[in-house]
Amino acid sequence: MTTNEPQQPAEIDVGALPPKGPRELFRQLRHTQRRLDGLIAELRDLSADYQQLRARPELLRIDELGAPLDPVLATDAVLTDLEAVLARVSSAHEGVEQLRGRYASRLDYTWDVVGAVARHRETLPTEDRYREASDFQLSDAWHWPPNVAERARWSLTTFVEVQAAIATCRERTEQLGLSENHDYPDWHDGLLHGLTIALACVVVESELSYEAGGRRLLQVERLLPPHLRVLSDEDEPCPEDPATASDERARAAHGRAVGMVEHQRHADYGNWQFYKQLLGLGPTEHIPAD
């Protein structure tokens, strides 16, 4: 005998999941880009240092372990090889950037898996819930200065909060007839929307937990004019005090932010490729020549 009743999905064994999910791997790809950024900067510094040596040939000599060689020619050979290595590393950086935007940003677990992971996390002691995210190190040779990431997030958050508060106060004075909007640039709302997306990108890629990141974004959301709010609506209004928002509400805000950022990245990459095609640019050309 058959029935039309929907079958309940089988409970997912969180312990059998891969060690890192799509979001963790997506963030790790960003860390790979940062390491490549550091390597590119180091190679450029090496080239500059060898250029300084080349300018002082009277200080250089060649050892006697091989065939005779002019020190300037040896320095030129080093510079040539460094340039080739820099080109390969730069190409690798561009490749990682493209695969993140085109493919990796679109991958995620199914909602069933996301729900199972969230339920499992809530069963852990508070100090263990996000330990796996904080244990990841960029590399043994590449470390950010202490607290620089948090200082950067705080600075950007404060800047966006100020702009949001200005926009909200301006809108209210116009509604009360206390000011006119003819002196206010039309593009300012678009700029503020772009800043909120930039802040969301910084927060969702950070080591902050979903709850902490969601509350931070809701604090900014609370200051925005209603027509510019993207993490709340009539069904899920912005909390009066985002700092004390429930974990569920904070996670929902974080999830919306992730979706918004990934949508924006995908759209931006598609637009960029479209304009590049119109200009006849190759895969490795970012912009047209001057």
ABEGO torsion letter per residue (X at the ends): XBBABBBBBBBBBAAABBABBAAAAAAAAAAAAAAAAAAAAAAAAAAAAAAAAAABAAABBBBAABBBBBAAAAAAAAAAAAAAAAAAAAAAAAAAAAAAAAAAAABBBBAAAAAAAAAAAAABBAAAAAAAAAABBABAABBBBBGAAAAAAAAAAAAAAAAAAAAAAAAAAAAAGABBAAABBAAAAAAAAAAAAAAAAAAAABABBAAAAAAAAAAAAAABBAAABAABBAABBBBABAAABBAAAAAAAAAAAAAAAAAAAAAAAAAAAAAAAAAGBBAABABBBX
